[in-house]
């Protein structure tokens, strides 16, 4: 058995976790999510950097009478993930500063795949995985 410290509701709590259980937590992938296939569908957007981030997709015209619906994820703190439905339209990834300001990170993501925001505030970037 191995002791693991965790913060729960702002308080440090000590938990005992078996090595096998800890390994299972690390290696279990997100169920029901797609990988970099380029197909329309549900994917993961994850905050793997040291900053809060969110993804936003503007509304796009599909044809003469139809537009897509714009959407944004809730702000994600480091280590959090959320599901997003991607259909090949550009998605902008943003870094959120502590004072509430924000900055778009790099070019828009437009390939249907899992996306992660990574790095530090000074060198924030995103990548497909």
Secondary structure, DSSP 8 states (H G I E B T S, - for coil): -EEEEEEETTEEEEEEE-HHHHHHHHH---TT---S---SEEEEEEE-SSSEEEEEE---B-SSS-B---EE---B-TT-EEEEEE-SS-BEEEEE-TTS-EEE-SS-B-SSS-EEEES-GGG-EEEE-
